[in-house]
């Protein structure tokens, strides 16, 4: 199972579970927070791979803007974007779960 698969699984669980328990939300939050490091590793690697491709195009083309456009059609650019989008999804899921837990905590406090 890949990191993206794990994140997708968590995303579906959060989205499709109408009565998510706070304990489960806390578990998912912990997992997602741990996965941010993996996302950063992938971003670093994919940025480097894209930079290599861009440098190759810059060395062969006469115009920098044309080289950049060609590089942005490469698989390395797609990988770079996917890595950044994945991290953004993780961060948004973390924010959502934090808000969910905070609202549940407040709800419990008010019912006492």
VENJODA-V143505 format. One record per residue. N is the residue number from 1. PHI is phi in degrees with one decimal (999 if undefined). OMEGA is omega in whole degrees, 0 to 359 (none if undefined). D_FIRST is the distance of its C-alpha to the first C-alpha in whole Angstrom. Layout:
N_PHI_OMEGA_D_FIRST / N_PHI_OMEGA_D_FIRST
This chain:
1_999_181_0 / 2_-84.1_177_4 / 3_-60.4_180_7 / 4_-62.5_177_8 / 5_-63.6_180_6 / 6_-63.0_180_7 / 7_-65.8_178_10 / 8_-61.9_178_11 / 9_-63.1_178_10 / 10_-64.7_179_13 / 11_-58.4_179_15 / 12_-64.0_180_15 / 13_-63.4_179_16 / 14_-63.8_182_19 / 15_-69.7_190_20 / 16_-98.3_181_21 / 17_-102.1_184_22 / 18_-68.2_183_25 / 19_-119.7_180_26 / 20_-63.1_179_24 / 21_-76.5_179_25 / 22_-57.6_180_26 / 23_-64.8_178_24 / 24_-69.5_178_21 / 25_-60.6_179_21 / 26_-65.4_177_22 / 27_-62.2_180_19 / 28_-63.9_178_16 / 29_-61.6_179_19 / 30_-63.0_179_18 / 31_-62.0_181_14 / 32_-62.7_179_15 / 33_-62.1_179_18 / 34_-66.7_182_16 / 35_-76.4_179_13 / 36_-60.5_177_16 / 37_-61.6_177_17 / 38_-63.5_178_14 / 39_-63.0_179_15 / 40_-62.4_178_18 / 41_-61.8_180_17 / 42_-65.8_178_15 / 43_-62.4_180_19 / 44_-60.8_181_21 / 45_-67.0_182_19 / 46_-72.0_175_20 / 47_-61.8_179_23 / 48_-64.8_180_24 / 49_-60.6_178_23 / 50_-67.0_180_25 / 51_-61.3_178_28 / 52_-63.9_179_28 / 53_-64.1_180_28 / 54_-60.2_179_31 / 55_-61.9_178_33 / 56_-62.8_179_33 / 57_-66.7_178_34 / 58_-64.0_180_37 / 59_-72.1_185_38 / 60_-103.6_183_39 / 61_-96.4_180_40 / 62_-83.3_183_43 / 63_-123.5_181_42 / 64_-65.3_181_39 / 65_-66.0_177_38 / 66_-67.9_178_38 / 67_-63.1_180_36 / 68_-64.8_178_33 / 69_-61.7_179_33 / 70_-64.0_180_32 / 71_-64.4_180_29 / 72_-74.4_174_28 / 73_-98.2_182_28 / 74_-84.6_176_25 / 75_-66.6_179_22 / 76_-65.8_177_22 / 77_-67.3_178_23 / 78_-60.0_178_21 / 79_-62.3_179_18 / 80_-60.9_180_20 / 81_-65.6_179_20 / 82_-62.5_179_17 / 83_-64.2_180_16 / 84_-67.1_178_19 / 85_-64.8_178_19 / 86_-64.6_178_15 / 87_-63.7_178_17 / 88_-61.7_177_20 / 89_-62.3_180_18 / 90_-60.7_181_17 / 91_-63.6_178_20 / 92_-67.3_176_22 / 93_-64.8_178_19 / 94_-61.3_179_21 / 95_-61.3_180_24 / 96_-62.1_180_24 / 97_-67.7_176_23 / 98_-62.2_179_25 / 99_-65.1_178_28 / 100_-59.2_181_27 / 101_-65.0_178_27 / 102_-64.4_180_31 / 103_-68.1_177_32 / 104_-66.1_178_31 / 105_-63.3_179_33 / 106_-65.0_178_36 / 107_-61.2_179_36 / 108_-66.3_180_36 / 109_-63.0_182_39 / 110_-75.4_180_41 / 111_-84.3_180_41 / 112_-78.8_none_43
